Amino acid sequence: MIRTSFIKTYWLMALLVTAVFTKMDAQQNFGGLALYTLRDNMKSDVEATLQEVADVGYGYVEAAGYSEGKFYGMEPADFKELLSSKGLKPISTHQRVTEMEETDAMVAAVKEAGFKYFVVPSPPRSLVEVDRETRTMKMKGTLDDFVDFLTELGKKCEIEGIQLLYHNHDMELKPDENGVKPLDYLLEYTDPKYVNFQMDLFWMTRANADPVAYFEKYPGRFKSWHVKDMDEQDRFAPVGKGKIDFKRILASKNKSGMQYFFVEQDRVFDGLKPLEAIRISHKGLKNIGFDKVLE
Protein backbone atom coordinates (compact mmCIF):
# COMPACT_ATOMS: atom_id res chain seq x y z
CA MET A 1 0.00 0.00 0.00
CA ILE A 2 2.81 2.40 0.92
CA ARG A 3 4.62 1.61 -2.34
CA THR A 4 1.42 2.17 -4.37
CA SER A 5 0.77 5.51 -2.66
CA PHE A 6 4.37 6.56 -3.33
CA ILE A 7 4.05 5.73 -7.03
CA LYS A 8 0.79 7.66 -7.31
CA THR A 9 2.32 10.65 -5.55
CA TYR A 10 5.40 10.48 -7.79
CA TRP A 11 3.34 10.52 -10.98
CA LEU A 12 1.10 13.32 -9.74
CA MET A 13 4.17 15.41 -8.97
CA ALA A 14 5.64 14.61 -12.38
CA LEU A 15 2.44 15.68 -14.11
CA LEU A 16 2.35 18.91 -12.07
CA VAL A 17 5.94 19.77 -12.95
CA THR A 18 5.27 19.04 -16.63
CA ALA A 19 2.20 21.28 -16.58
CA VAL A 20 4.15 24.11 -14.95
CA PHE A 21 6.95 23.97 -17.50
CA THR A 22 4.48 23.67 -20.37
CA LYS A 23 2.72 26.80 -19.11
CA MET A 24 6.07 28.60 -18.82
CA ASP A 25 6.96 27.69 -22.41
CA ALA A 26 3.57 28.89 -23.62
CA GLN A 27 4.05 32.19 -21.81
CA GLN A 28 7.37 32.76 -23.55
CA ASN A 29 5.65 32.86 -26.93
CA PHE A 30 3.49 35.93 -27.31
CA GLY A 31 2.20 38.27 -29.96
CA GLY A 32 1.53 37.75 -33.61
CA LEU A 33 3.38 38.06 -36.87
CA ALA A 34 1.87 39.21 -40.15
CA LEU A 35 3.37 36.70 -42.57
CA TYR A 36 3.42 39.34 -45.30
CA THR A 37 6.70 40.39 -43.65
CA LEU A 38 8.19 37.02 -44.67
CA ARG A 39 6.41 36.66 -48.01
CA ASP A 40 9.58 35.72 -49.92
CA ASN A 41 10.57 33.18 -47.27
CA MET A 42 7.06 31.71 -47.33
CA LYS A 43 7.32 31.26 -51.09
CA SER A 44 10.53 29.27 -50.80
CA ASP A 45 9.88 27.13 -47.69
CA VAL A 46 6.61 27.42 -45.76
CA GLU A 47 7.39 24.87 -43.05
CA ALA A 48 10.90 26.14 -42.26
CA THR A 49 9.71 29.75 -42.18
CA LEU A 50 6.88 28.97 -39.76
CA GLN A 51 9.34 27.13 -37.54
CA GLU A 52 11.51 30.27 -37.49
CA VAL A 53 8.48 32.34 -36.50
CA ALA A 54 7.75 30.02 -33.59
CA ASP A 55 11.41 29.86 -32.56
CA VAL A 56 11.60 33.66 -32.41
CA GLY A 57 8.76 33.58 -29.88
CA TYR A 58 5.59 34.55 -31.73
CA GLY A 59 2.41 32.77 -30.67
CA TYR A 60 0.07 33.37 -33.59
CA VAL A 61 0.04 34.53 -37.19
CA GLU A 62 -1.82 36.47 -39.82
CA ALA A 63 -1.72 34.94 -43.29
CA ALA A 64 -1.29 36.85 -46.53
CA GLY A 65 -0.99 34.06 -49.04
CA TYR A 66 -4.45 33.01 -50.21
CA SER A 67 -5.00 31.98 -53.81
CA GLU A 68 -7.61 29.78 -55.47
CA GLY A 69 -8.89 28.27 -52.25
CA LYS A 70 -5.47 27.54 -50.75
CA PHE A 71 -3.14 29.18 -48.25
CA TYR A 72 0.46 29.23 -49.44
CA GLY A 73 -0.40 26.43 -51.85
CA MET A 74 -1.89 24.25 -49.11
CA GLU A 75 -5.45 23.15 -48.51
CA PRO A 76 -6.96 25.14 -45.60
CA ALA A 77 -7.11 22.14 -43.24
CA ASP A 78 -3.51 21.20 -44.05
CA PHE A 79 -2.30 24.73 -43.39
CA LYS A 80 -4.15 24.75 -40.07
CA GLU A 81 -2.51 21.45 -39.13
CA LEU A 82 0.95 22.73 -40.07
CA LEU A 83 0.51 25.83 -37.92
CA SER A 84 -0.60 23.68 -35.01
CA SER A 85 2.45 21.44 -35.38
CA LYS A 86 4.62 24.54 -34.94
CA GLY A 87 2.68 25.76 -31.91
CA LEU A 88 1.22 28.69 -33.87
CA LYS A 89 -2.42 29.78 -33.88
CA PRO A 90 -4.23 30.98 -37.02
CA ILE A 91 -5.85 34.26 -35.98
CA SER A 92 -6.44 36.34 -39.10
CA THR A 93 -5.85 36.37 -42.83
CA HIS A 94 -5.64 39.17 -45.36
CA GLN A 95 -8.02 38.40 -48.21
CA ARG A 96 -7.71 40.68 -51.22
CA VAL A 97 -11.27 41.06 -52.53
CA THR A 98 -12.41 42.36 -55.90
CA GLU A 99 -16.00 41.17 -56.40
CA MET A 100 -18.61 39.97 -53.92
CA GLU A 101 -19.14 36.84 -56.02
CA GLU A 102 -15.73 35.47 -55.02
CA THR A 103 -16.23 35.83 -51.30
CA ASP A 104 -18.32 32.72 -50.56
CA ALA A 105 -15.38 30.46 -51.38
CA MET A 106 -13.05 32.72 -49.43
CA VAL A 107 -15.20 32.68 -46.31
CA ALA A 108 -15.43 28.88 -46.46
CA ALA A 109 -11.65 28.54 -46.77
CA VAL A 110 -11.01 31.02 -43.95
CA LYS A 111 -13.33 29.07 -41.68
CA GLU A 112 -11.78 25.70 -42.58
CA ALA A 113 -8.29 27.01 -41.83
CA GLY A 114 -9.42 28.04 -38.36
CA PHE A 115 -9.00 31.81 -38.67
CA LYS A 116 -11.03 34.10 -36.42
CA TYR A 117 -10.78 37.18 -38.62
CA PHE A 118 -11.28 37.77 -42.33
CA VAL A 119 -9.37 40.99 -43.02
CA VAL A 120 -9.94 43.12 -46.11
CA PRO A 121 -6.48 44.66 -46.59
CA SER A 122 -7.34 47.35 -49.13
CA PRO A 123 -10.36 48.80 -50.93
CA PRO A 124 -12.17 46.32 -53.22
CA ARG A 125 -10.99 46.94 -56.76
CA SER A 126 -14.54 46.87 -58.07
CA LEU A 127 -15.30 49.95 -55.98
CA VAL A 128 -12.07 51.91 -55.74
CA GLU A 129 -9.13 52.83 -57.94
CA VAL A 130 -5.91 53.17 -55.96
CA ASP A 131 -2.97 55.26 -57.08
CA ARG A 132 -0.06 53.77 -55.16
CA GLU A 133 2.38 56.50 -56.16
CA THR A 134 0.30 59.35 -54.76
CA ARG A 135 -1.31 57.04 -52.19
CA THR A 136 -4.79 58.24 -53.02
CA MET A 137 -8.05 56.45 -53.75
CA LYS A 138 -10.73 57.33 -56.26
CA MET A 139 -14.22 55.93 -55.77
CA LYS A 140 -15.88 54.32 -58.77
CA GLY A 141 -19.13 54.62 -56.89
CA THR A 142 -19.84 56.17 -53.50
CA LEU A 143 -18.72 55.62 -49.93
CA ASP A 144 -22.18 54.21 -49.27
CA ASP A 145 -21.40 51.49 -51.82
CA PHE A 146 -18.24 50.77 -49.85
CA VAL A 147 -20.24 50.52 -46.61
CA ASP A 148 -22.78 48.20 -48.25
CA PHE A 149 -20.03 45.97 -49.64
CA LEU A 150 -18.36 45.52 -46.27
CA THR A 151 -21.69 45.01 -44.53
CA GLU A 152 -22.74 42.27 -46.94
CA LEU A 153 -19.40 40.52 -46.57
CA GLY A 154 -19.51 40.98 -42.80
CA LYS A 155 -22.88 39.26 -42.65
CA LYS A 156 -21.49 36.30 -44.57
CA CYS A 157 -18.63 36.06 -42.10
CA GLU A 158 -20.90 36.43 -39.09
CA ILE A 159 -23.03 33.48 -40.22
CA GLU A 160 -19.91 31.30 -40.26
CA GLY A 161 -18.64 32.50 -36.87
CA ILE A 162 -15.89 34.69 -38.36
CA GLN A 163 -15.41 38.43 -37.83
CA LEU A 164 -14.74 40.87 -40.66
CA LEU A 165 -12.10 43.56 -40.24
CA TYR A 166 -11.00 46.34 -42.57
CA HIS A 167 -7.30 47.30 -42.55
CA ASN A 168 -6.36 50.92 -43.08
CA HIS A 169 -3.49 52.55 -44.92
CA ASP A 170 -2.86 56.29 -45.05
CA MET A 171 -5.05 56.81 -48.13
CA GLU A 172 -8.27 56.12 -46.21
CA LEU A 173 -7.36 59.06 -44.00
CA LYS A 174 -7.03 61.58 -46.82
CA PRO A 175 -10.19 63.71 -47.30
CA ASP A 176 -12.06 63.16 -50.55
CA GLU A 177 -13.46 65.90 -52.79
CA ASN A 178 -16.20 66.47 -50.20
CA GLY A 179 -13.73 66.73 -47.34
CA VAL A 180 -14.71 63.31 -45.95
CA LYS A 181 -12.12 60.84 -44.72
CA PRO A 182 -13.14 57.38 -45.99
CA LEU A 183 -12.00 55.65 -42.80
CA ASP A 184 -14.15 57.94 -40.68
CA TYR A 185 -17.13 57.32 -42.95
CA LEU A 186 -16.72 53.55 -42.69
CA LEU A 187 -16.46 53.78 -38.91
CA GLU A 188 -19.57 55.95 -38.72
CA TYR A 189 -21.83 53.96 -41.01
CA THR A 190 -20.88 50.29 -40.59
CA ASP A 191 -22.53 48.16 -37.93
CA PRO A 192 -19.98 46.78 -35.42
CA LYS A 193 -21.97 43.55 -35.38
CA TYR A 194 -20.72 42.90 -38.91
CA VAL A 195 -17.75 45.18 -39.58
CA ASN A 196 -14.80 46.20 -37.42
CA PHE A 197 -11.24 47.31 -38.05
CA GLN A 198 -7.58 46.44 -37.95
CA MET A 199 -5.56 49.56 -37.19
CA ASP A 200 -2.17 49.89 -38.83
CA LEU A 201 -0.21 52.10 -36.45
CA PHE A 202 2.45 52.99 -39.04
CA TRP A 203 -0.04 54.21 -41.64
CA MET A 204 -2.01 56.12 -39.02
CA THR A 205 1.19 57.91 -38.03
CA ARG A 206 2.12 58.49 -41.68
CA ALA A 207 -1.26 60.19 -42.17
CA ASN A 208 -0.69 62.39 -39.09
CA ALA A 209 -3.67 60.73 -37.39
CA ASP A 210 -3.63 59.99 -33.67
CA PRO A 211 -4.54 56.35 -32.91
CA VAL A 212 -5.59 57.22 -29.36
CA ALA A 213 -8.00 59.89 -30.63
CA TYR A 214 -9.61 57.26 -32.84
CA PHE A 215 -9.93 54.88 -29.90
CA GLU A 216 -11.66 57.62 -27.95
CA LYS A 217 -14.05 58.48 -30.76
CA TYR A 218 -14.74 54.90 -31.88
CA PRO A 219 -14.22 52.72 -28.81
CA GLY A 220 -14.12 48.98 -29.28
CA ARG A 221 -13.91 49.08 -33.08
CA PHE A 222 -10.23 48.18 -33.53
CA LYS A 223 -10.02 44.45 -32.81
CA SER A 224 -6.43 44.06 -33.92
CA TRP A 225 -3.38 46.21 -34.61
CA HIS A 226 -0.46 46.11 -36.99
CA VAL A 227 2.50 47.14 -34.88
CA LYS A 228 5.30 48.53 -37.02
CA ASP A 229 7.67 51.37 -36.38
CA MET A 230 8.81 54.37 -38.43
CA ASP A 231 12.40 55.54 -38.74
CA GLU A 232 13.62 59.13 -39.04
CA GLN A 233 13.20 58.94 -42.82
CA ASP A 234 9.56 57.84 -42.38
CA ARG A 235 10.43 54.33 -43.56
CA PHE A 236 9.35 51.01 -42.03
CA ALA A 237 11.48 50.00 -39.05
CA PRO A 238 11.57 47.13 -36.54
CA VAL A 239 9.42 47.71 -33.47
CA GLY A 240 11.28 49.80 -30.91
CA LYS A 241 13.79 51.14 -33.40
CA GLY A 242 11.71 54.08 -34.58
CA LYS A 243 9.83 57.11 -33.36
CA ILE A 244 6.28 55.84 -32.76
CA ASP A 245 5.23 56.12 -29.10
CA PHE A 246 3.86 52.60 -28.68
CA LYS A 247 3.67 52.82 -24.88
CA ARG A 248 1.20 55.70 -25.14
CA ILE A 249 -0.88 53.79 -27.67
CA LEU A 250 -0.73 50.54 -25.70
CA ALA A 251 -2.06 52.34 -22.62
CA SER A 252 -5.35 52.77 -24.51
CA LYS A 253 -5.56 49.13 -25.54
CA ASN A 254 -8.80 48.48 -23.66
CA LYS A 255 -10.51 51.51 -25.14
CA SER A 256 -9.56 50.40 -28.66
CA GLY A 257 -11.04 46.92 -28.34
CA MET A 258 -7.77 45.28 -29.42
CA GLN A 259 -7.68 41.53 -28.94
CA TYR A 260 -4.60 40.69 -31.01
CA PHE A 261 -1.56 42.51 -32.37
CA PHE A 262 0.74 41.64 -35.25
CA VAL A 263 4.24 42.78 -36.07
CA GLU A 264 4.49 43.69 -39.73
CA GLN A 265 7.32 45.25 -41.69
CA ASP A 266 6.41 45.79 -45.32
CA ARG A 267 10.00 46.40 -46.40
CA VAL A 268 13.45 46.25 -44.83
CA PHE A 269 16.34 48.63 -45.44
CA ASP A 270 20.09 49.02 -45.03
CA GLY A 271 20.86 45.32 -45.53
CA LEU A 272 18.50 44.07 -42.84
CA LYS A 273 16.86 40.71 -43.57
CA PRO A 274 13.17 40.11 -42.79
CA LEU A 275 13.98 37.25 -40.39
CA GLU A 276 16.38 39.53 -38.52
CA ALA A 277 13.74 42.26 -38.43
CA ILE A 278 11.12 40.02 -36.80
CA ARG A 279 13.63 39.05 -34.09
CA ILE A 280 14.42 42.67 -33.32
CA SER A 281 10.71 43.51 -33.31
CA HIS A 282 9.85 40.71 -30.90
CA LYS A 283 12.42 42.01 -28.44
CA GLY A 284 11.00 45.48 -28.98
CA LEU A 285 7.50 44.25 -28.17
CA LYS A 286 8.72 42.91 -24.84
CA ASN A 287 10.62 46.10 -23.98
CA ILE A 288 7.50 48.17 -24.66
CA GLY A 289 5.26 45.87 -22.61
CA PHE A 290 3.27 44.02 -25.24
CA ASP A 291 4.15 40.73 -23.53
CA LYS A 292 1.92 41.81 -20.64
CA VAL A 293 -1.14 42.07 -22.89
CA LEU A 294 -3.67 39.32 -22.14
CA GLU A 295 -4.59 37.43 -25.31
Secondary structure as the mmCIF struct_conf table of DSSP 4:
data_model
#
loop_
_struct_conf.conf_type_id
_struct_conf.id
_struct_conf.beg_label_comp_id
_struct_conf.beg_label_asym_id
_struct_conf.beg_label_seq_id
_struct_conf.end_label_comp_id
_struct_conf.end_label_asym_id
_struct_conf.end_label_seq_id
HELX_RH_AL_P HELX_RH_AL_P1 ILE A 2 GLN A 28
BEND BEND1 GLY A 31 GLY A 31
STRN STRN1 GLY A 32 ALA A 34
HELX_RH_3T_P HELX_RH_3T_P1 LEU A 35 LEU A 38
HELX_RH_AL_P HELX_RH_AL_P2 ARG A 39 SER A 44
HELX_RH_AL_P HELX_RH_AL_P3 VAL A 46 VAL A 56
TURN_TY1_P TURN_TY1_P1 GLY A 57 GLY A 57
STRN STRN2 TYR A 60 ALA A 63
STRN STRN3 TYR A 66 SER A 67
TURN_TY1_P TURN_TY1_P2 GLU A 68 GLY A 69
STRN STRN4 LYS A 70 PHE A 71
TURN_TY1_P TURN_TY1_P3 TYR A 72 GLY A 73
STRN STRN5 MET A 74 MET A 74
HELX_RH_AL_P HELX_RH_AL_P4 PRO A 76 SER A 85
TURN_TY1_P TURN_TY1_P4 LYS A 86 GLY A 87
STRN STRN6 LYS A 89 HIS A 94
BEND BEND2 THR A 98 THR A 98
HELX_RH_3T_P HELX_RH_3T_P2 MET A 100 GLU A 102
HELX_RH_AL_P HELX_RH_AL_P5 THR A 103 GLU A 112
TURN_TY1_P TURN_TY1_P5 ALA A 113 GLY A 114
BEND BEND3 LYS A 116 LYS A 116
STRN STRN7 TYR A 117 VAL A 120
BEND BEND4 SER A 122 SER A 122
TURN_TY1_P TURN_TY1_P6 ARG A 125 LEU A 127
STRN STRN8 VAL A 128 ASP A 131
TURN_TY1_P TURN_TY1_P7 ARG A 132 ARG A 135
STRN STRN9 THR A 136 MET A 139
BEND BEND5 LYS A 140 GLY A 141
HELX_RH_AL_P HELX_RH_AL_P6 LEU A 143 ILE A 159
TURN_TY1_P TURN_TY1_P8 GLU A 160 GLY A 161
STRN STRN10 GLN A 163 HIS A 167
BEND BEND6 ASP A 170 ASP A 170
HELX_RH_3T_P HELX_RH_3T_P3 MET A 171 LEU A 173
BEND BEND7 LYS A 174 LYS A 174
TURN_TY1_P TURN_TY1_P9 GLU A 177 ASN A 178
BEND BEND8 GLY A 179 GLY A 179
HELX_RH_AL_P HELX_RH_AL_P7 PRO A 182 TYR A 189
BEND BEND9 THR A 190 THR A 190
TURN_TY1_P TURN_TY1_P10 PRO A 192 TYR A 194
STRN STRN11 VAL A 195 ASP A 200
HELX_RH_AL_P HELX_RH_AL_P8 LEU A 201 ARG A 206
TURN_TY1_P TURN_TY1_P11 ALA A 207 ASN A 208
HELX_RH_AL_P HELX_RH_AL_P9 PRO A 211 LYS A 217
BEND BEND10 TYR A 218 TYR A 218
TURN_TY1_P TURN_TY1_P12 PRO A 219 GLY A 220
STRN STRN12 PHE A 222 VAL A 227
STRN STRN13 ASP A 229 MET A 230
TURN_TY1_P TURN_TY1_P13 GLU A 232 GLN A 233
BEND BEND11 ASP A 234 ASP A 234
STRN STRN14 PHE A 236 ALA A 237
TURN_TY1_P TURN_TY1_P14 VAL A 239 GLY A 240
BEND BEND12 LYS A 241 LYS A 243
HELX_RH_AL_P HELX_RH_AL_P10 PHE A 246 LEU A 250
TURN_TY1_P TURN_TY1_P15 ALA A 251 SER A 252
HELX_RH_AL_P HELX_RH_AL_P11 LYS A 253 SER A 256
TURN_TY1_P TURN_TY1_P16 GLY A 257 GLY A 257
STRN STRN15 TYR A 260 VAL A 263
BEND BEND13 ASP A 266 ASP A 266
TURN_TY1_P TURN_TY1_P17 ASP A 270 GLY A 271
HELX_RH_AL_P HELX_RH_AL_P12 PRO A 274 ILE A 288
TURN_TY1_P TURN_TY1_P18 GLY A 289 GLY A 289
HELX_RH_3T_P HELX_RH_3T_P4 PHE A 290 LYS A 292
BEND BEND14 VAL A 293 VAL A 293
#
